[in-house]
């Protein structure tokens, strides 16, 4: 006759399912956000090409495309978690770098104080160093 699982084992099994459920919810939300972001990017590019519509500058196009890329990288991080059961740090660093580049390009650093500019440069340097130094996860 098989042994009855202990309370500790039942709690451990329950709490090991919690991250899986939460990551599933995040994956669903990221999918919805990625579809809307891609649609927004298409609309902005269409407005850039077609003259009679509302005038759009190139910064708006770059902003929407980089936002879409960031969402896709985050979604890829979630899918890697489903496959390997751990979070790939390098992908998060790439998402952070993409977000910072988007910030610098869209919000322009002109007119900001030197401390903010230095902090942004330092954060970019740390993200780039992290991407270079963190080895990619081996693919199984």
C-alpha positions as CSV (number, residue, x, y, z in Angstrom):
1,X,0.0,0.0,0.0
2,X,1.5,3.4,-1.0
3,X,2.3,5.8,1.8
4,X,0.1,8.8,2.3
5,X,2.0,12.0,1.4
6,X,2.9,14.2,4.4
7,X,1.6,17.7,4.9
8,X,5.0,19.1,4.1
9,X,5.0,17.3,0.7
10,X,1.5,18.5,-0.1
11,X,2.5,22.1,0.7
12,X,5.7,21.8,-1.3
13,X,3.8,20.5,-4.3
14,X,1.2,23.2,-4.0
15,X,3.7,26.0,-3.7
16,X,5.7,24.6,-6.6
17,X,2.6,25.0,-8.8
18,X,2.1,28.7,-7.9
19,X,5.0,30.1,-10.1
20,X,3.8,28.0,-13.0
21,X,0.2,29.4,-12.7
22,X,1.6,32.9,-12.3
23,X,3.9,32.6,-15.3
24,X,0.9,31.2,-17.3
25,X,-1.1,34.3,-16.4
26,X,1.8,36.6,-17.3
27,X,2.3,34.7,-20.7
28,X,-1.4,35.2,-21.5
29,X,-1.2,38.9,-20.6
30,X,2.0,39.4,-22.6
31,X,0.4,37.8,-25.6
32,X,-2.5,40.2,-25.5
33,X,-0.2,43.2,-25.0
34,X,2.1,42.0,-27.8
35,X,-0.8,41.8,-30.2
36,X,-2.0,45.3,-29.3
37,X,1.5,46.6,-29.5
38,X,2.1,45.1,-32.9
39,X,-1.2,46.6,-34.1
40,X,-0.2,50.0,-32.7
41,X,3.2,49.7,-34.5
42,X,1.4,48.9,-37.8
43,X,-0.9,51.9,-37.4
44,X,2.0,54.3,-36.6
45,X,4.0,53.0,-39.6
46,X,0.9,53.3,-41.8
47,X,0.4,56.9,-40.6
48,X,4.1,57.6,-41.4
49,X,3.7,56.3,-45.0
50,X,0.2,57.7,-45.9
51,X,0.3,61.5,-46.1
52,X,-3.3,62.6,-45.4
53,X,-3.4,61.0,-41.9
54,X,-2.2,62.6,-38.7
55,X,1.4,63.6,-39.0
56,X,3.7,61.1,-37.3
57,X,7.4,61.6,-36.6
58,X,10.0,58.9,-36.8
59,X,10.5,58.9,-33.0
60,X,7.0,57.6,-32.5
61,X,7.7,54.7,-34.9
62,X,10.9,53.8,-33.1
63,X,9.1,54.1,-29.7
64,X,6.4,51.6,-30.7
65,X,8.8,49.2,-32.4
66,X,11.1,49.1,-29.4
67,X,8.2,48.7,-27.1
68,X,7.0,45.7,-29.2
69,X,10.5,44.2,-29.2
70,X,10.7,44.6,-25.4
71,X,7.4,42.8,-25.0
72,X,8.5,40.0,-27.3
73,X,11.8,39.5,-25.3
74,X,9.8,39.4,-22.0
75,X,7.4,36.8,-23.6
76,X,10.4,34.8,-24.7
77,X,11.7,34.9,-21.2
78,X,8.5,33.4,-19.9
79,X,8.5,30.7,-22.6
80,X,12.1,29.8,-21.7
81,X,10.9,29.4,-18.1
82,X,8.2,26.9,-19.2
83,X,10.9,24.8,-21.0
84,X,13.7,25.0,-18.5
85,X,12.1,25.9,-15.2
86,X,14.4,28.8,-14.6
87,X,14.6,32.5,-15.8
88,X,17.2,33.4,-18.3
89,X,19.0,36.4,-16.9
90,X,20.6,37.4,-20.3
91,X,17.2,37.9,-21.9
92,X,16.1,40.2,-19.1
93,X,19.2,42.2,-19.5
94,X,18.5,42.5,-23.3
95,X,14.9,43.7,-22.4
96,X,16.3,46.2,-20.0
97,X,18.8,47.5,-22.6
98,X,16.1,47.8,-25.2
99,X,14.0,49.7,-22.7
100,X,16.8,52.1,-21.9
101,X,17.6,52.7,-25.5
102,X,13.9,53.4,-26.1
103,X,14.0,55.9,-23.2
104,X,17.0,57.7,-24.5
105,X,15.8,57.9,-28.1
106,X,12.2,58.8,-27.3
107,X,12.6,61.1,-24.4
108,X,15.8,62.7,-25.6
109,X,18.4,63.6,-23.1
110,X,18.6,67.2,-24.1
111,X,17.6,69.6,-21.3
112,X,18.0,67.0,-18.5
113,X,20.3,67.5,-15.6
114,X,23.8,66.0,-15.6
115,X,23.1,63.6,-12.8
116,X,20.2,62.0,-14.7
117,X,22.4,61.8,-17.8
118,X,25.2,60.2,-15.8
119,X,22.8,57.7,-14.2
120,X,21.4,56.8,-17.6
121,X,24.9,56.2,-19.0
122,X,25.9,54.2,-16.0
123,X,22.8,52.0,-16.3
124,X,23.4,51.5,-20.0
125,X,27.0,50.5,-19.2
126,X,26.0,48.0,-16.5
127,X,23.4,46.4,-18.8
128,X,25.9,46.1,-21.7
129,X,28.5,44.6,-19.3
130,X,25.9,42.2,-18.0
131,X,25.0,41.1,-21.5
132,X,28.6,40.6,-22.4
133,X,29.6,38.8,-19.1
134,X,26.6,36.6,-18.6
135,X,27.0,33.5,-20.7
136,X,24.0,32.4,-22.7
137,X,22.1,29.4,-21.3
138,X,22.8,26.1,-23.0
139,X,19.9,25.0,-25.2
140,X,18.6,21.5,-24.5
